[in-house]
């Protein structure tokens, strides 16, 4: 059962399934959207927020997921953790 439809194909499928209740397996078999597209969309918004905070144009490399040529801006894309914080990224 599709609750939200963003394309014509999915919209038609949602209309066909409107009266039917989805099983638990159907709800969790596939993501609602393409994972890579969602990652790119969220990344662009984050980079735009950094550019707004710094009031300048930034260059973003989508291959490395980093802002190039601006260490100050790139530092704003990661958070800082205490040394003993449970969610701190593990370094090799």
C-alpha angles and dihedrals in degrees: 000000000000115000097180125031124194103170132049092248093052091043090057091047091050090051091052092049097044097110096038125089114228120232120237091252091054092052094056105034100090137014118256091239141016109285096217092049090051091049092051093047093050092045092053091052091050092049090049090053091051091049090051093049092051095038095226143100115265133201114224125196108209092194095061095025090230137120106244127220096010116085092178092056093043090053089059091061093069130051125228120238135196112256092250097041113131094225097048111127113256114240122206 
